């Protein structure tokens, strides 16, 4: 938004990342996951709002007289197609890995089964509506030239916007507010790990003994995250690495392993071999995804410099 409103402005990307970091430091002081429930609800509406805005903007761009040329062809190199496929699998795993959050939350208090099923159904319904609507409409308009951040495709640097500026501005605001919510939710895991050792469960949550360490640790954590984000402005590549290394094992390998260890189905049973097959297949997919994602990260490394204002997609 800043570069569109002030093309010759002196502020760089890392300045805005620093601003966001300051806001995140303040918001990160919410003490528990439960205290974020209203923010999670707002996040749901922001996701839906962003998706409707982007789909409408893509339809407007695709039907306008200035509609971009479309090319739906794949990479000419077979190896590039294979690597890109596994990178995409890793990114999709990161997207659907959101489902592990209601799973974890549901198991904190009984009965787990009913709440987990409801949470997962809600989670995957929102994911299907939001991610696939924007992906399909974006690919329809821009083909293989679509950006991993579709708003950048709708707002090309050297050409006029392909949708009304106020609509795209509203979409950017939705993304910014949604990222605050996402950052808060995903950071809770790190906070739990840090505060297991720093907190004293015998004292109150807002006692001086627990409050001061919590403020210090969470502030330092957010400063570190903001510094890394400003220094290494990758987006799609990081999603691929996180999906391959983090979410594929958590979503597809660990649950099958824990099931076999807990219920001990007979080795001659279909359940045992089905779980084992899923573990083997997705371990291989995770390894290939990690390799292809890191490969793309290395290839894209030549496109950026430290604290750059250009995000590598």
Secondary structure, DSSP 4 states (H G I P E B T S, - for coil): -HHHH-TT----HHHHHHHHHHHHHHHTT--SSGGGHHHHHHHHHHHHHHHHHHHHHHHHHHHSTTPPP------SSHHHHHHHHHHHHHHHHHHHTTHHHHHHHHTTSS-HHHHHHHHHHHHHHHHHHHHHHHHHHHHHHHGGG--SSHHHHHS-SSS--SS-HHHHHHHHHHHHHHHHHHHHHHHHHHHHHHHHHH--TTS-TTSHHHHHHHHHHHHHHHHHHHHHHHH--BSHHHHHHHIIIIIHIIIIIHHHHHHHHHH---TTSHHHHHHHHHHHHHHHHHHHHHHHHHHHHHHHGGG--TT-SSPB-
